[in-house]
């Protein structure tokens, strides 16, 4: 920061430690250069110097204190604070509202009043603002530009306030007057136009192509607080990196900061979201009547951007959204014909399609919307038999030349008779646009009917005398969530207070989930910089936990394989992205243990027993294990979890339940 020396004044900066002053204070002493200079004159000099500092640093604020010392030395202390820029954004919103409420006429003076007080610099970027030219604009804005970029021709972080809708958007700004020479990296963020449509707001009035970083519903939160500056600083840091040619990782989800809506985003839904962001195959286990199939429907409603939805009430009232299908499994399903269909020659050659296949085709037609398929009572029949093609295809997921691909559940249509292939195409793509039809027809003919990236299968599971047990082949391929908790007080609350958060803004990330763990760890060559990554230390912590678990399970059929390790890292990464607690790693590993480790364990006392003298459990022996106490896999797992995870509760509670059943019945299974 440049300074000037006036009339013989010299500046001496004293160390803060010598002052006992807080870190945000800068202590500057000005010895008198002229003993005959009056106090008033010197005070003016100090104020001029202070004013010079303020004028040259617009992202700092100064409180100026002048003290007279016995040595005729005037001391000036500047209290330094970063500008709380959110206050200026609040001014933008309140001043824009005045245009409507006061029917304010546009004039030069009125425009000056609107722009007054907005800093000209922030974080070494030029700050520009706009309220309209000649007439008040429908969108008012504050933009931040670096050298070489202009609001009329460039890219820049920008606040956009849509007066009529009351929506404030912090955006990856893209100039509209003329196309920019540089571009934001592709990171999956919605355009403003897509965001408006997803919220049922119609077309965006302006800046349709800018990308949403954060969104705030100012009708409900009224004013921003200091947390908004964290969003702005994060975007500015990203912007500076982009302008320097470096593209760092960043989480790009637009989050509607509606506090009343956030209250419904209960943590009880977070594990479901983490699960299907890890893998699109989830088992929901629990006693009958706990809302297993209903929650699948609710997630479809929460992500529905196909149906015309005007408000939240209408969203939750759609009984069967376009992205939802429920299929009741029949006890006589012992092969896949009832799932993937079959070729028939009865009444002429044709293909017998099933609701499952037709739903998959519909998902292909709407690739930007998550499609939720609920297999109700899925273990009424042996899953390995009727769902064989899906279980195989789900493990073949990969990206080839940037395209998501799996093995087909119906072979390439070109392998059927030409007339049959044509009729199959006509049936499955009857609702596709011409452009979609051309692309999908080529895919189906040459690749077959593969699983689309946006398909999420969630099966409901009850365990009783009428159902079949799961093999490890199924359990290894699915994320398992137990739904046994019952809170009768919820029956007294309005139904709309128990909905999951609206997830339309997260559709892109729900669909474009990573497949391989190497893509989610920072520092790897294959790391995906467009998502929030795990650090190397975080990944090592997960691996260390799994190694400890596997050492205990060595020699048992419950030992974990590479698939479990891959999914553990993916699940912890998803948990980090959706974190509601700073200890997200421990909470995620606790949930993962319950989902993927305990769900594999079943057997009688002899199968689960461990020799008391087994060297693997030496470190686990404590006062809790007495000589007369049974030592088994479950009790040792409990000790490992307690040692590794301070906040473990879900898995510990489940182990205690399983130990009780084992002692009572001499046999136990996770599934009841």
C-alpha atoms as one frame of an Amber mdcrd trajectory, in Angstrom:
protein
   0.000   0.000   0.000   1.534   3.333  -1.024   1.713   6.183   1.494   2.924
   9.773   1.358   5.020  11.776   3.840   3.644  15.255   4.434   5.368  18.212
   6.142   8.139  16.177   7.712   5.914  13.499   9.284   7.478  10.055   9.494
   5.552   6.804   9.996   6.767   4.171  12.437   4.849   0.904  12.666   5.093
  -0.674  16.093   4.745  -4.442  16.616   1.301  -5.478  17.792   2.738  -7.554
  20.616   4.185  -4.404  22.129   0.719  -2.890  22.270  -1.204  -5.830  23.647
  -3.570  -4.938  20.830  -5.901  -7.291  18.990  -4.593  -8.653  15.700  -7.011
  -6.542  13.692  -5.342  -3.346  14.915  -2.517  -1.618  13.070  -0.588   0.764
  15.323   1.008   3.731  13.625   3.003   6.395  15.529   3.726   9.851  14.069
   6.489  11.759  15.901   6.110  15.520  15.697   8.370  16.829  12.939   7.932
  20.437  14.039   7.801  21.216  17.755   5.988  24.485  16.979   3.284  22.742
  14.967  -0.030  23.092  16.715  -2.117  20.068  17.790  -4.915  21.000  15.406
  -2.555  21.150  12.399  -1.023  17.783  13.233  -4.452  16.253  13.731  -5.328
  17.388  10.205  -2.159  15.763   8.882  -3.059  12.466  10.559  -6.560  12.543
   9.161  -5.202  13.243   5.672  -2.902  10.248   6.026  -5.753   8.056   7.295
  -7.925   9.211   4.420  -5.162   8.248   1.994  -5.126   4.699   3.417  -8.882
   4.372   3.213  -9.039   5.645  -0.349  -6.447   3.112  -1.476  -7.901   0.051
   0.167 -11.567  -0.420  -0.529 -11.793  -3.899   0.946 -10.804  -2.611   4.408
 -12.560  -0.377   6.897 -10.731   1.818   9.414 -11.694   3.226  12.780  -9.361
   6.152  13.439  -8.287   7.078  16.973  -5.894   9.907  17.705  -4.169  10.076
  21.101  -1.963  12.830  22.529   1.109  11.524  24.306   3.111  13.387  26.966
   5.982  13.523  24.465   3.907  15.608  22.069   3.675  12.556  19.775   0.316
  11.825  18.174  -0.543   8.142  17.818  -3.017   6.886  15.261  -4.542   3.408
  15.579  -6.418   1.985  12.602  -8.765  -0.842  13.396  -8.781  -3.013  10.306
 -11.838  -5.009   9.293 -12.724  -6.635   6.030 -15.683  -4.995   4.412 -18.815
  -6.929   5.210 -19.910  -6.927   1.610 -23.202  -8.616   2.378 -24.356  -5.268
   3.822 -23.941  -3.689   0.383 -25.870  -6.551  -1.193 -28.638  -5.998   1.337
 -28.596  -2.335   0.273 -28.910  -3.448  -3.350 -32.020  -5.465  -2.470 -33.651
  -2.825  -0.257 -32.968  -0.014  -2.738 -34.333  -2.125  -5.597 -37.486  -2.755
  -3.579 -37.928   0.997  -3.188 -38.305   1.283  -6.942 -41.492  -0.769  -6.679
 -42.821   0.364  -3.305 -42.313   4.097  -3.898 -42.979   4.016  -7.636 -39.651
   5.800  -7.917 -39.050   7.810 -11.085 -35.735   7.222 -12.864 -33.341  10.194
 -12.744 -29.638  10.900 -12.409 -30.062  11.849  -8.761 -32.122   8.765  -8.023
 -29.511   6.564  -9.739 -26.763   8.233  -7.681 -28.688   7.463  -4.496 -29.020
   3.848  -5.559 -25.281   3.435  -6.173 -24.087   5.480  -3.204 -21.839   3.645
  -0.762 -21.104   0.639  -2.967 -17.283   0.212  -2.881 -15.379   0.613  -6.129
 -13.000  -2.257  -5.268 -13.226  -5.551  -3.415 -10.567  -8.251  -3.160  -8.477
  -6.448  -5.810 -11.376  -6.570  -8.274 -13.227  -3.589  -9.716 -16.804  -3.404
  -8.427 -19.501  -2.339 -10.883 -23.218  -1.963 -10.265 -26.255  -1.546 -12.467
 -29.793  -0.338 -11.838 -30.789   0.336 -15.426 -30.070   2.882 -18.174 -32.808
   5.445 -18.794 -35.314   3.219 -16.988 -35.040   1.022 -13.940 -33.915  -2.490
 -14.899 -35.912  -5.583 -14.033 -32.639  -7.026 -12.745 -30.241  -4.995 -10.599
 -26.713  -6.231 -10.101 -23.267  -5.873  -8.554 -20.381  -7.366 -10.541 -16.698
  -7.981  -9.790 -14.276  -7.801 -12.717 -10.538  -8.205 -13.088  -8.283  -6.491
 -15.605  -9.172  -7.350 -19.187 -12.768  -8.288 -18.410 -15.786  -6.047 -18.812
 -19.409  -6.348 -17.798 -20.295  -5.909 -21.475 -17.751  -8.451 -22.709 -16.376
 -10.918 -20.198 -16.942 -13.329 -17.338 -17.132 -12.284 -13.694 -18.789 -13.059
 -10.347 -22.036 -11.122 -10.086 -25.008 -10.665  -7.774 -28.260 -10.592  -9.764
 -31.402  -9.407  -7.984 -34.650 -10.235  -9.783 -37.035  -7.661  -8.346 -40.337
  -9.198  -9.393 -39.460 -12.681  -8.143 -37.534 -11.540  -5.064 -34.691 -13.915
  -5.957 -31.046 -12.979  -5.423 -28.508 -15.074  -7.335 -24.752 -15.129  -6.891
 -23.710 -16.199 -10.364 -20.859 -17.113 -12.625 -21.646 -14.047 -14.744 -21.495
 -14.156 -18.528 -21.779 -10.933 -20.529 -24.914 -10.515 -22.642 -23.983  -7.452
 -24.715 -21.368  -9.416 -26.623 -19.951 -12.887 -26.149 -16.942 -13.182 -23.829
 -13.541 -14.264 -25.090 -13.043 -16.473 -22.018 -15.475 -19.006 -20.589 -16.213
 -20.529 -17.206 -15.056 -24.174 -16.969 -17.864 -26.719 -17.315 -18.825 -27.652
 -13.760 -22.437 -28.734 -13.902 -23.962 -25.539 -12.544 -27.452 -24.653 -13.757
 -27.993 -21.696 -16.012 -30.200 -18.955 -14.583 -32.844 -19.964 -17.119 -32.754
 -23.595 -15.940 -32.903 -22.469 -12.336 -35.975 -20.292 -12.953 -37.802 -23.119
 -14.695 -36.874 -25.626 -11.976 -38.460 -23.271  -9.421 -41.603 -22.778 -11.498
 -40.725 -19.108 -12.117 -41.070 -19.226 -15.895 -38.396 -17.596 -18.058 -35.611
 -15.534 -16.516 -36.001 -11.849 -17.508 -32.269 -11.373 -18.218 -28.869 -13.028
 -17.884 -30.312 -16.412 -18.825 -26.925 -17.916 -19.717 -25.128 -16.969 -16.506
 -24.573 -19.925 -14.184 -25.973 -20.187 -10.671 -23.486 -20.535  -7.822 -25.851
 -19.701  -4.947 -29.437 -18.556  -4.778 -31.251 -16.754  -1.963 -35.012 -16.353
  -1.635 -35.178 -12.792  -0.299 -38.940 -13.104   0.186 -38.238 -15.395   3.116
 -34.807 -14.610   4.529 -35.222 -10.816   4.111 -31.533  -9.991   4.682 -28.231
 -11.782   4.135 -25.854 -12.379   7.008 -22.068 -12.711   7.151 -22.170 -16.293
   5.818 -23.034 -14.831   2.416 -19.556 -13.295   2.276 -18.090 -16.793   2.508
 -20.000 -17.696  -0.660 -18.791 -14.551  -2.420 -15.169 -15.018  -1.344 -15.227
 -18.641  -2.504 -16.513 -17.658  -5.937 -14.013 -14.798  -6.243 -11.163 -17.159
  -5.351 -12.388 -19.550  -8.041 -12.678 -16.664 -10.532  -9.107 -15.539  -9.907
  -7.880 -19.098 -10.421  -9.786 -19.384 -13.692  -8.350 -16.078 -14.900  -4.851
 -17.289 -14.051  -5.396 -20.495 -16.031  -5.834 -22.793 -13.044  -9.166 -24.531
 -12.422  -9.493 -25.675  -8.792 -12.191 -27.930  -7.418 -15.378 -26.259  -6.257
 -18.807 -27.408  -5.144 -21.202 -25.823  -7.606 -24.636 -26.616  -6.317 -26.972
 -23.656  -6.191 -28.636 -23.734  -2.796 -31.858 -21.840  -2.265 -31.173 -20.250
   1.094 -34.750 -20.351   2.286 -34.623 -20.814   6.041 -38.148 -22.166   6.285
 -37.295 -24.733   3.639 -33.985 -25.587   5.258 -35.794 -26.586   8.432 -37.409
 -29.467   6.530 -34.009 -30.645   5.323 -33.783 -33.009   8.254 -30.636 -35.021
   8.697 -32.817 -38.124   8.562 -32.892 -37.711   4.779 -29.182 -37.060   4.366
 -28.111 -40.703   4.451 -30.611 -41.513   1.678 -29.204 -38.727  -0.490 -25.640
 -39.826   0.236 -26.573 -43.406  -0.606 -28.019 -42.797  -4.058 -25.276 -40.262
  -4.803 -22.895 -43.164  -4.141 -24.720 -45.888  -6.046 -28.104 -45.946  -7.825
 -29.278 -49.161  -6.118 -30.642 -48.892  -2.567 -32.422 -51.400  -0.321 -34.867
 -50.044   2.270 -35.356 -52.547   5.060 -37.694 -52.378   8.023 -40.957 -53.389
   9.576 -44.128 -52.897   7.576 -45.725 -49.456   7.634 -42.664 -47.254   8.205
 -42.976 -45.405   4.881 -40.370 -47.216   2.782 -42.186 -46.980  -0.539 -43.496
 -43.515   0.353 -40.008 -42.090   0.766 -39.081 -43.204  -2.762 -42.115 -41.310
  -4.066 -41.107 -38.239  -2.052 -37.616 -38.201  -3.513 -39.152 -38.359  -6.985
 -41.351 -35.378  -6.097 -38.340 -33.528  -4.667 -36.387 -33.881  -7.931 -39.265
 -33.568 -10.429 -38.555 -30.916 -13.051 -40.713 -32.455 -15.782 -44.230 -31.775
 -14.519 -45.577 -28.225 -14.461 -45.243 -27.185 -10.816 -46.234 -23.717  -9.614
 -45.384 -23.964  -5.920 -44.162 -26.344  -3.238 -47.673 -27.351  -2.189 -48.420
 -28.496  -5.711 -45.108 -30.381  -5.871 -45.964 -32.579  -2.886 -49.552 -33.099
  -4.040 -48.587 -34.828  -7.319 -49.438 -38.439  -6.550 -47.339 -39.966  -9.297
 -44.713 -37.605 -10.681 -43.401 -38.298 -14.176 -40.079 -39.523 -12.797 -41.580
 -42.177 -10.520 -42.697 -45.761 -11.035 -43.659 -48.432  -8.523 -43.577 -52.113
  -9.465 -45.042 -54.737  -7.152 -42.869 -57.852  -7.143 -44.804 -61.129  -7.476
 -43.880 -64.320  -5.555 -43.833 -66.339  -8.810 -41.048 -64.291 -10.442 -38.307
 -66.864 -10.923 -36.733 -65.481 -14.067 -36.207 -62.098 -15.673 -39.036 -62.266
 -18.223 -41.319 -60.259 -15.931 -38.667 -57.549 -15.635 -36.961 -57.157 -19.020
 -39.705 -58.675 -21.189 -39.299 -61.154 -24.034 -39.805 -61.754 -27.721 -43.144
 -63.404 -28.514 -44.580 -64.939 -31.692 -48.138 -65.163 -30.384 -50.422 -63.017
 -32.564 -47.450 -62.058 -34.699 -43.847 -61.379 -33.861 -43.492 -58.653 -31.260
 -41.692 -57.803 -28.060 -43.579 -57.993 -24.761 -42.459 -54.886 -22.894 -42.733
 -54.449 -19.135 -43.264 -51.335 -16.994 -39.613 -51.622 -15.956 -38.328 -51.435
 -19.549 -40.748 -48.640 -20.494 -39.672 -46.631 -17.446 -36.015 -47.023 -18.429
 -36.785 -45.756 -21.934 -38.617 -42.777 -20.427 -35.559 -42.020 -18.281 -33.418
 -42.001 -21.415 -35.746 -39.370 -22.920 -35.348 -37.110 -19.833 -31.624 -37.412
 -19.034 -31.493 -34.345 -16.728 -34.069 -35.680 -14.257 -33.440 -38.440 -11.680
 -35.907 -41.314 -12.238 -36.876 -43.303  -9.156 -38.082 -46.880  -9.554 -39.566
 -48.471  -6.430 -39.500 -52.278  -6.379 -42.107 -52.897  -3.707 -41.662 -56.005
  -1.556 -38.706 -56.899  -3.754 -37.764 -60.027  -1.788 -41.128 -61.754  -2.247
 -39.224 -63.581  -5.021 -35.504 -64.433  -5.308 -33.865 -61.170  -6.395 -30.898
 -62.972  -7.957 -33.254 -64.706 -10.389 -35.699 -62.084 -11.638 -33.226 -59.180
 -11.434 -30.149 -60.940 -12.853 -29.627 -58.610 -15.843 -29.800 -55.494 -13.671
 -27.435 -56.901 -11.011 -24.902 -57.600 -13.735 -25.352 -54.283 -15.553 -25.079
 -52.144 -12.398 -21.509 -53.383 -11.895 -20.496 -52.637 -15.496 -20.966 -48.866
 -15.193 -18.233 -46.817 -16.831 -17.558 -43.715 -18.867 -16.449 -44.266 -22.449
 -15.423 -41.116 -24.348 -17.307 -39.111 -21.739 -20.506 -41.143 -22.177 -22.069
 -43.234 -19.423 -22.401 -46.867 -20.429 -23.421 -50.226 -18.950 -23.948 -53.711
 -20.283 -27.395 -53.998 -21.892 -30.392 -55.574 -20.198 -31.840 -56.102 -23.700
 -29.362 -57.002 -26.431 -28.688 -54.550 -29.326 -31.879 -54.132 -31.327 -29.993
 -54.761 -34.579 -29.715 -58.386 -33.462 -33.496 -58.733 -33.757 -35.346 -59.006
 -37.043 -35.406 -55.557 -38.751 -39.196 -55.264 -38.558 -39.169 -56.228 -34.872
 -36.363 -53.788 -34.132 -38.354 -51.014 -35.836 -41.457 -51.767 -33.774 -39.381
 -51.835 -30.570 -37.904 -48.426 -31.393 -41.331 -47.000 -32.240 -42.800 -48.259
 -28.977 -40.046 -47.087 -26.637 -39.350 -43.719 -28.283 -42.884 -42.653 -29.161
 -42.634 -39.647 -26.801 -39.127 -38.574 -27.812 -38.438 -35.457 -29.856 -36.983
 -35.908 -33.328 -33.483 -35.025 -32.137 -33.712 -37.351 -29.143 -35.110 -40.141
 -31.273 -32.209 -39.973 -33.723 -29.635 -40.220 -30.925 -31.410 -42.873 -28.857
 -32.379 -45.001 -31.840 -28.733 -45.265 -32.842 -27.802 -46.156 -29.242 -30.502
 -48.797 -28.805 -29.785 -50.397 -32.170 -26.042 -50.665 -31.611 -25.669 -50.828
 -27.809 -28.989 -52.291 -26.737 -31.128 -51.043 -23.849 -28.513 -50.075 -21.274
 -29.126 -48.498 -17.891 -29.340 -44.684 -18.065 -27.289 -42.627 -15.666 -30.375
 -41.020 -14.118 -32.093 -44.287 -13.091 -32.191 -44.958  -9.334 -33.666 -48.264
  -8.176 -34.858 -48.450  -4.569 -36.302 -51.704  -3.297 -38.418 -52.120  -0.168
 -37.686 -55.134   1.983 -39.640 -56.951   4.697 -38.337 -60.057   6.414 -40.945
 -62.630   7.452 -42.045 -66.152   6.623 -43.309 -65.084   3.166 -40.062 -63.527
   1.887 -36.686 -64.666   0.570 -33.325 -63.826   2.122 -30.641 -61.906   0.251
 -27.439 -63.427  -1.038 -24.182 -61.512  -0.659 -24.253 -60.995  -4.428 -27.224
 -58.668  -3.929 -25.987 -57.080  -0.708 -22.584 -56.282  -2.229 -24.261 -54.427
  -5.082 -26.658 -52.295  -3.031 -26.627 -49.627  -0.340 -28.817 -50.863   2.540
 -30.760 -48.507   4.819 -32.795 -49.677   7.792 -36.121 -47.956   8.503 -37.372
 -49.362  11.799 -37.710 -46.198  13.873 -41.267 -45.100  14.573 -42.152 -41.654
  15.938 -45.912 -41.510  16.518 -45.756 -37.766  17.244 -45.271 -37.207  13.503
 -48.885 -38.308  13.056 -49.917 -35.090  14.804 -47.969 -32.818  12.460 -49.038
 -31.523   9.029 -47.830 -33.844   6.292 -45.853 -31.089   4.557 -43.498 -30.752
   7.544 -42.019 -34.200   6.902 -40.952 -33.827   3.289 -37.330 -34.111   2.162
 -35.630 -30.945   0.914 -36.401 -29.959  -2.682 -33.480 -31.343  -4.648 -34.081
 -30.005  -8.152 -30.975 -27.840  -7.861 -28.945 -30.972  -7.104 -30.274 -33.048
  -9.966 -27.081 -32.698 -11.964 -24.910 -34.034  -9.156 -27.356 -36.785  -8.215
 -27.249 -38.007 -11.820 -23.576 -37.409 -12.570 -22.287 -39.367  -9.611 -18.651
 -40.558  -9.655 -18.121 -44.278 -10.216 -14.497 -44.840  -9.260 -12.923 -43.704
  -5.998  -9.775 -42.495  -7.782 -11.852 -39.674  -9.258 -12.803 -38.248  -5.845
  -9.391 -37.973  -4.172  -7.423 -34.754  -4.596  -3.987 -35.218  -6.127  -4.928
 -38.139  -8.357  -4.454 -37.664 -12.080  -8.018 -38.870 -12.603  -9.539 -36.578
  -9.956 -12.683 -34.748 -11.055 -11.996 -31.082 -10.303 -15.633 -30.105 -10.765
 -16.741 -31.759  -7.513 -15.805 -31.454  -3.871 -12.957 -33.937  -3.391 -11.581
 -35.843  -0.450  -8.132 -34.833   0.661  -5.438 -37.500   0.735  -5.539 -37.496
   4.545  -9.314 -38.005   4.534  -8.997 -40.891   2.083  -6.225 -42.491   4.168
  -8.422 -42.245   7.249 -11.159 -44.195   5.458  -8.689 -46.818   4.239  -7.188
 -47.200   7.720 -10.648 -47.866   9.158 -11.466 -50.480   6.494  -8.092 -52.218
   6.951  -8.747 -52.546  10.685 -12.206 -53.967  10.022 -10.896 -56.383   7.407
  -8.121 -57.647   9.687 -10.833 -58.692  12.102 -12.934 -60.301   9.344  -9.976
 -62.206   7.837 -10.881 -65.847   7.235 -14.633 -65.233   7.430 -17.171 -64.968
   4.589 -17.854 -61.407   5.755 -14.513 -59.983   4.597 -14.731 -56.809   2.505
 -13.566 -56.593  -1.104 -12.475 -53.804  -3.417 -16.078 -52.907  -4.195 -16.765
 -52.063  -0.553 -13.621 -49.918  -0.357 -14.566 -48.050  -3.536 -18.068 -47.360
  -2.254 -16.845 -46.324   1.202 -14.719 -43.571  -0.343 -17.577 -42.494  -2.619
 -20.001 -42.420   0.309 -17.705 -40.342   2.514 -17.182 -37.909  -0.380 -20.956
 -37.548  -0.846 -21.285 -37.014   2.906 -18.662 -34.287   2.769 -20.636 -32.529
   0.046 -23.905 -32.754   1.981 -22.310 -32.352   5.419 -24.457 -31.053   8.263
 -21.787 -31.827  10.860 -18.073 -31.036  10.963 -17.400 -34.681  11.909 -18.798
 -35.882   8.595 -16.139 -38.593   8.152 -17.008 -40.330  11.413 -20.737 -40.033
  10.790 -20.350 -41.310   7.226 -18.244 -44.298   8.300 -20.765 -45.050  11.042
 -23.586 -45.079   8.462 -21.502 -47.031   5.960 -20.698 -49.667   8.594 -24.393
 -50.177   9.190 -25.198 -50.198   5.456 -22.445 -52.360   3.999 -20.591 -54.210
   6.770 -23.183 -55.276   9.326 -25.697 -56.085   6.574 -23.394 -58.951   5.470
 -23.200 -60.609   8.870 -25.414 -63.552   9.783 -24.959 -66.936  11.387 -25.122
 -68.946  14.564 -22.853 -68.697  17.578 -20.270 -71.080  16.193 -20.042 -69.251
  12.855 -19.553 -65.878  14.563 -17.245 -67.122  17.325 -13.627 -65.961  17.664
 -10.974 -67.755  19.701 -10.183 -65.800  22.868  -6.473 -66.357  22.168  -6.652
 -65.136  18.583  -3.788 -62.586  18.226  -5.991 -60.369  16.056  -8.082 -59.339
  19.058  -5.289 -58.815  21.572  -5.514 -55.050  21.226  -9.273 -55.155  21.559
  -9.334 -56.942  24.912 -10.348 -54.607  27.695 -12.292 -54.665  30.915 -15.427
 -55.042  28.848 -14.284 -58.518  27.856 -14.105 -60.778  30.838 -12.836 -64.352
  30.752 -16.371 -65.656  31.010 -17.749 -63.359  28.349 -18.396 -64.596  24.839
 -16.016 -63.264  22.224 -17.486 -63.087  18.731 -17.251 -61.075  15.545 -19.996
 -58.670  16.599 -18.548 -57.864  20.025 -15.088 -57.335  18.521 -16.509 -55.164
  15.756 -18.146 -53.057  18.427 -14.757 -52.473  20.073 -13.124 -51.548  16.749
 -15.867 -49.060  15.959 -15.726 -47.489  19.425 -11.959 -47.072  19.120 -12.005
 -45.668  15.595 -15.219 -43.621  15.595 -15.875 -41.398  18.581 -19.351 -40.487
  17.412 -20.539 -43.906  16.260 -24.125 -44.485  17.309 -26.067 -46.099  14.479
 -23.761 -49.089  14.021 -23.202 -49.557  17.789 -26.949 -49.585  18.399 -27.444
 -52.149  15.623 -24.674 -54.372  16.970 -26.237 -54.304  20.435 -29.545 -55.400
  18.903 -27.831 -58.216  17.005 -25.914 -59.387  20.089 -29.159 -59.531  22.068
 -30.816 -61.642  19.364 -27.749 -63.902  19.085 -27.768 -64.667  22.808 -31.515
 -65.224  22.799 -31.947 -67.256  19.600 -28.380 -68.521  19.067 -28.639 -67.180
  15.510 -28.709 -63.655  14.141 -29.108 -61.794  10.851 -28.951 -58.084  10.151
 -32.252 -58.437   8.325 -34.208 -59.731  11.314
